[in-house]
Amino acid sequence: MRVTVTANRPGTARGDIFVGPFSADRMVGQTGALINDNSGGPVWFRPLPATNLQNADVRVQTYYDAPKGKEQPVLTWWQGTLALPPWYTNLPAGAPEPGGCYYIYDTHYRLLKTVFAHHGYYPDEHEFTLTRRGTALFIASRPVPVDLTPYGGPKNGSIENSEIQEVDLATGRLLFSWNALDHLDPADSEEPVSSASSSDGVWDAFHINSVDEGPDGRLLVSARNMWAVYDITKRSGNINYRLGGKKSDFAFGPDADFYWQHDARYRPGNRISMFDDGCCDLPDGAPEQVSHGLILDLDFRSRTATVHRTYYHRPPLESPTQGNTQALPNGNEFIGWGQSPYYSEYSGAGNTQGSPSRNLLYDAKLPGSNISYRAFRNEWTGAPYYPPSAAVRARAGAGGNVVHASWNGSTRTRAWRVLAGSGPRSLSVVVAHAPRSGFETAVTTPAPGPYFQVKALDARGKVLGTSRVVTLPHS
């Protein structure tokens, strides 16, 4: 089922849209990794075989092959299962289950690398970032036994702990780790310890959900259930400052505070961005405020945080989980609304809660209750290693035939050439140039066939790929 585009105005950044459609309720279509164009039509889709499998954080990155001194654009994502209804395990809701991993695919949609976590932790859907050092920086999680009686919980309880890990992509060797329990106080959590009763005594005190690397060896770490963002010196692991939460080092100006946040990122000029979920202590808590994209100015002298820009949706959205705020190359901002089935693009000036349509350039809605953990706009050139696909059917009541042509993931195909003949080795051109019209192009031809073939053409008419020969089905 297609994405519904509700706004598409001039001024959007270049590129396609990358999501991992999923639903914990009733999935429309299939889960998987998906690239859409601005019309809402698919460009590439890699479906998953099981409804409880999920892809998350689907996006374009640059893979640095340090031993070879080369770099290339790649697609990356997390794949695994989450503790979600109706598949609850002895983990908090939304926590990664064992068996997940990260994938790196090249522009031909071939697997380059599979990355796993260390120390017995599970690869976490929340973050997977490639660095210019030929490494991957990510979050890994697992329950750790902890006496929860100091916090009002059971003695034989556990905390869903997180490690930030960095591995060398060439060797898989662990280069760095930072353990949340070693540095954060569970007593500062906004998630009540009583919530552990629904997950066999595992308390999701921290819920680390993003890590961003700064240019000077610092890390910006978001802990959703602490309502806090931490600036960390990577070398020592020490916390430089806390923004938000019960022990914030900053005071907040009007509308600058945030709750249950995701996707904290460094921005130029002592700014950080995030997606402020503003909502909700699961499973049935009330929203603290409307969800929105948020960019803050940090004044380190006065230790105050003030609003630089905000990005609100119409209708107002309350997203209990997930979401992201992406800076685009042209100065726009792209918002993935997490547990709400939308993604949007705004001009950089943003808007306010009182005028949510101001500066909105693009808005789209996933079908049904489908959602995507994050949504990104990226430029991508896909050249599949596999051939185009073709199918043919008789044109009902009008004579001739209709040939259907598609090439999952090809971003350079602009037109199709159709060949037909009485035998598989006696094909000739019957339609020289049929413009591509979406993911699948239907081309009508009077040629009787019964053998047909299609060729994908680029903007200059060069053949990019050739399908297998297909035949008319027997009536």
PyMOL commands that set and color helices and strands:
alter all, ss='L'
color gray80, all
select helices_A, chain A and resi 149-151+180-183+186-188+193-199+224-226
alter helices_A, ss='H'
color red, helices_A
select strands_A, chain A and resi 4-8+16-19+32-36+42-47+53-65+70-81+101-105+111-115+122-130+135-146+157-168+174-179+202-203+208-213+218-223+228-233+239-244+251-252+262-267+271-276+292-299+304-311+324-327+333-336+342-346+360-365+375-378+389-394+401-406+415-421+428-435+440-445+451-457+463-466+470-471
alter strands_A, ss='S'
color yellow, strands_A
deselect
rebuild
show_as cartoon
